[in-house]
């Protein structure tokens, strides 16, 4: 009989890549997440739109 490793041939569970860090948040300084035309701070919840000055 051949020895078979457990889990061989299975795809490993992969986590999505970490989000790229955007500009710092105006309120708390944490990196903001860029989504389309909006910037979102995952730390404090601040949202900035691309039309904001």
Residue pairs with C-beta under 8 A, 6 or more apart in sequence:
19 33
20 34
21 31
22 31
22 32
22 33
22 34
22 39
23 31
23 32
23 39
24 30
24 31
24 32
25 31
25 32
25 41
25 43
25 44
25 46
26 46
26 48
27 41
27 44
27 46
28 41
28 43
28 44
28 46
30 41
30 42
30 43
30 44
32 39
32 40
32 41
32 42
32 46
32 48
33 39
33 40
33 41
33 42
37 49
37 50
37 51
38 47
38 48
38 49
38 50
39 47
39 48
39 49
40 46
40 47
41 47
